Amino acid sequence: MKGQLFLHIASLLNTQVPELQQVDLERGQLDQPDLTGLSFPLALISFGETNYQDEGQGLQYGECVVDIYVVQQHADLSTATTPAQATIATLLDFPNKVYLALQDANSSSFFNFTRLREQANQVRNNLMIDTLQFVTTINDDTKRIENELGRSAVSDVKAKIK
């Protein structure tokens, strides 16, 4: 289910936020000393805890937390000149483009994709990192489908009990 959710989010971001150079699963890339394999701006997707509730007949709903890290190259801080205010405004508004692309995200596998909070403007290694946190409800019916596909006809047998 999380794989389908990842693909759906990545597809929305790739089509609706063309400025993004890369969309990937968050695997600690920003903690590495060498960032040469990354293209900015980028979005990294991370899945948190999912709490499931059994609805019966092979259906479970799970509330899943999804973090989207929006990473941009910050204006060069090593120079004496400060970036233009328009550049700063563009950097500050870019995470909102990501939010707008995802605000109505849903599919047959998940729904109620809702922004919970935003942690903004963390600057690290000349990168500006904004974290958008969403919650969504995952519709996991894989057990139901598996049961339907694997179900075989049972012959009408009457057992004799002695």
The 8 nearest C-alpha neighbors of each residue, nearest first, counted from 0:
[[1, 3, 2, 4, 139, 108, 137, 138],
 [0, 2, 4, 3, 5, 46, 137, 6],
 [1, 3, 5, 0, 4, 6, 7, 8],
 [4, 2, 6, 0, 1, 5, 7, 108],
 [3, 5, 1, 7, 2, 6, 8, 0],
 [6, 4, 2, 8, 3, 7, 1, 9],
 [7, 5, 9, 3, 4, 8, 10, 2],
 [6, 8, 10, 4, 9, 5, 3, 11],
 [7, 9, 11, 5, 10, 6, 4, 12],
 [10, 8, 6, 12, 7, 11, 13, 5],
 [11, 9, 7, 13, 8, 12, 6, 14],
 [12, 10, 8, 14, 9, 13, 15, 7],
 [11, 13, 9, 16, 15, 10, 14, 8],
 [14, 12, 10, 11, 16, 17, 15, 9],
 [13, 15, 11, 12, 16, 17, 10, 9],
 [14, 16, 12, 11, 100, 13, 17, 97],
 [15, 17, 12, 18, 13, 14, 19, 97],
 [18, 16, 19, 13, 15, 14, 20, 12],
 [19, 17, 16, 20, 40, 13, 41, 39],
 [20, 18, 40, 41, 17, 21, 16, 13],
 [19, 21, 38, 41, 40, 39, 18, 22],
 [20, 22, 41, 19, 38, 42, 23, 39],
 [23, 21, 42, 41, 43, 9, 20, 19],
 [24, 22, 43, 44, 25, 21, 42, 9],
 [23, 25, 44, 43, 26, 45, 22, 5],
 [26, 24, 43, 44, 45, 27, 23, 28],
 [27, 25, 28, 24, 45, 43, 29, 23],
 [26, 28, 30, 29, 25, 31, 24, 43],
 [27, 29, 30, 26, 31, 25, 34, 37],
 [28, 30, 31, 27, 34, 32, 26, 25],
 [29, 31, 27, 28, 32, 33, 34, 26],
 [30, 32, 29, 33, 28, 34, 27, 35],
 [31, 33, 34, 30, 29, 28, 35, 124],
 [32, 34, 31, 35, 36, 29, 30, 28],
 [35, 33, 36, 37, 32, 31, 29, 28],
 [34, 36, 37, 33, 38, 32, 31, 28],
 [37, 35, 34, 38, 33, 28, 39, 21],
 [36, 38, 35, 34, 39, 21, 41, 28],
 [39, 37, 20, 21, 40, 41, 36, 35],
 [40, 38, 41, 71, 20, 72, 37, 70],
 [39, 41, 71, 19, 70, 20, 38, 72],
 [40, 42, 21, 39, 19, 70, 20, 22],
 [41, 43, 69, 22, 68, 70, 67, 21],
 [42, 44, 25, 68, 23, 24, 67, 22],
 [45, 43, 67, 24, 25, 66, 23, 68],
 [46, 44, 66, 25, 65, 24, 67, 47],
 [47, 45, 65, 64, 66, 48, 44, 63],
 [48, 46, 64, 65, 49, 63, 45, 66],
 [47, 49, 63, 64, 50, 46, 62, 65],
 [48, 50, 63, 62, 61, 51, 47, 64],
 [49, 51, 61, 62, 48, 63, 52, 60],
 [52, 50, 61, 60, 59, 49, 62, 53],
 [51, 53, 60, 59, 61, 54, 50, 62],
 [54, 52, 59, 55, 58, 51, 60, 57],
 [53, 55, 59, 58, 52, 56, 60, 57],
 [56, 54, 57, 58, 53, 59, 143, 52],
 [55, 57, 58, 143, 54, 142, 53, 59],
 [58, 56, 143, 142, 55, 140, 59, 141],
 [59, 57, 140, 54, 55, 56, 139, 143],
 [58, 60, 53, 139, 54, 52, 51, 138],
 [61, 59, 138, 52, 51, 137, 139, 136],
 [62, 60, 51, 137, 50, 136, 49, 63],
 [61, 63, 136, 50, 49, 135, 137, 51],
 [64, 62, 49, 135, 134, 48, 61, 136],
 [63, 65, 134, 47, 133, 46, 48, 135],
 [66, 64, 46, 133, 45, 132, 47, 134],
 [67, 65, 132, 45, 131, 44, 133, 46],
 [66, 68, 44, 131, 43, 130, 69, 132],
 [69, 67, 130, 43, 42, 129, 70, 66],
 [68, 70, 42, 129, 128, 41, 94, 67],
 [71, 69, 128, 41, 40, 127, 68, 42],
 [72, 70, 40, 127, 39, 126, 73, 128],
 [71, 73, 126, 127, 125, 39, 74, 40],
 [72, 74, 126, 127, 125, 71, 75, 122],
 [73, 75, 76, 82, 72, 125, 81, 87],
 [76, 74, 77, 73, 78, 125, 82, 81],
 [75, 77, 78, 74, 125, 81, 73, 79],
 [76, 78, 75, 79, 80, 74, 125, 81],
 [79, 77, 80, 76, 75, 81, 74, 82],
 [78, 80, 81, 77, 76, 75, 82, 74],
 [81, 79, 78, 82, 76, 77, 75, 83],
 [80, 82, 83, 79, 78, 76, 74, 75],
 [83, 81, 74, 86, 84, 80, 87, 75],
 [82, 84, 86, 85, 87, 81, 88, 80],
 [83, 85, 87, 86, 88, 82, 89, 81],
 [84, 86, 88, 83, 87, 89, 82, 90],
 [87, 85, 89, 83, 84, 88, 82, 90],
 [86, 88, 84, 90, 85, 89, 91, 83],
 [89, 87, 85, 91, 86, 90, 92, 84],
 [88, 90, 86, 92, 87, 91, 93, 85],
 [91, 89, 87, 88, 93, 92, 86, 71],
 [90, 92, 88, 89, 93, 87, 94, 120],
 [93, 91, 89, 95, 90, 94, 88, 96],
 [92, 94, 96, 95, 90, 91, 89, 97],
 [95, 93, 97, 96, 92, 69, 98, 129],
 [94, 96, 98, 97, 93, 92, 99, 91],
 [97, 95, 99, 93, 94, 98, 100, 16],
 [96, 98, 94, 100, 95, 99, 101, 16],
 [97, 99, 95, 101, 96, 100, 102, 94],
 [100, 98, 96, 102, 101, 97, 95, 103],
 [101, 99, 97, 98, 15, 102, 96, 12],
 [100, 102, 104, 98, 99, 103, 97, 11],
 [101, 103, 99, 104, 98, 100, 113, 112],
 [104, 102, 101, 105, 112, 100, 111, 113],
 [105, 103, 101, 102, 112, 106, 110, 8],
 [106, 104, 110, 109, 103, 112, 111, 107],
 [105, 107, 108, 109, 110, 104, 7, 4],
 [106, 108, 109, 105, 138, 110, 137, 139],
 [109, 107, 138, 106, 137, 139, 0, 110],
 [110, 108, 137, 138, 106, 136, 105, 107],
 [109, 111, 105, 136, 112, 135, 106, 137],
 [110, 112, 135, 113, 136, 105, 109, 134],
 [113, 111, 135, 110, 104, 134, 105, 133],
 [114, 112, 133, 134, 111, 115, 135, 102],
 [113, 115, 133, 132, 116, 134, 112, 131],
 [116, 114, 133, 132, 113, 134, 117, 131],
 [117, 115, 132, 114, 131, 118, 133, 130],
 [118, 116, 131, 130, 119, 132, 129, 115],
 [119, 117, 130, 129, 131, 116, 120, 121],
 [120, 118, 129, 117, 121, 130, 128, 131],
 [119, 121, 129, 128, 127, 122, 118, 91],
 [120, 122, 128, 127, 119, 129, 123, 118],
 [123, 121, 127, 126, 120, 128, 125, 124],
 [122, 124, 126, 125, 121, 127, 128, 73],
 [125, 123, 126, 122, 127, 73, 72, 29],
 [124, 126, 73, 123, 72, 122, 127, 75],
 [127, 125, 72, 73, 123, 124, 122, 71],
 [126, 128, 122, 71, 73, 70, 121, 120],
 [129, 127, 70, 121, 69, 120, 122, 126],
 [130, 128, 119, 69, 120, 118, 68, 121],
 [131, 129, 68, 118, 117, 67, 69, 132],
 [130, 132, 117, 67, 66, 116, 68, 129],
 [133, 131, 66, 116, 115, 65, 114, 117],
 [134, 132, 114, 65, 115, 113, 64, 66],
 [133, 135, 64, 113, 63, 112, 65, 114],
 [136, 134, 112, 111, 63, 62, 110, 113],
 [135, 137, 62, 110, 109, 61, 111, 63],
 [136, 138, 109, 61, 60, 108, 139, 62],
 [137, 139, 60, 108, 109, 140, 59, 136],
 [140, 138, 59, 141, 58, 137, 60, 0],
 [139, 141, 58, 143, 142, 57, 138, 144],
 [140, 142, 144, 143, 139, 145, 57, 58],
 [141, 143, 57, 145, 140, 144, 146, 58],
 [142, 144, 57, 146, 140, 141, 145, 58],
 [145, 143, 147, 141, 146, 142, 148, 140],
 [144, 146, 142, 148, 143, 147, 149, 141],
 [145, 147, 143, 149, 144, 148, 150, 142],
 [148, 146, 144, 150, 145, 149, 143, 142],
 [149, 147, 145, 146, 150, 144, 151, 143],
 [150, 148, 146, 147, 145, 151, 144, 143],
 [149, 151, 147, 148, 146, 152, 145, 153],
 [152, 150, 153, 149, 148, 147, 154, 146],
 [151, 153, 154, 150, 155, 149, 147, 148],
 [154, 152, 151, 155, 156, 150, 157, 149],
 [153, 155, 156, 152, 157, 151, 158, 150],
 [154, 156, 153, 157, 152, 158, 151, 159],
 [157, 155, 154, 158, 153, 159, 152, 160],
 [156, 158, 159, 155, 154, 160, 153, 161],
 [157, 159, 156, 160, 161, 155, 154, 153],
 [160, 158, 161, 157, 156, 155, 154, 153],
 [159, 161, 158, 157, 156, 155, 154, 153],
 [160, 159, 158, 157, 156, 155, 154, 153]]
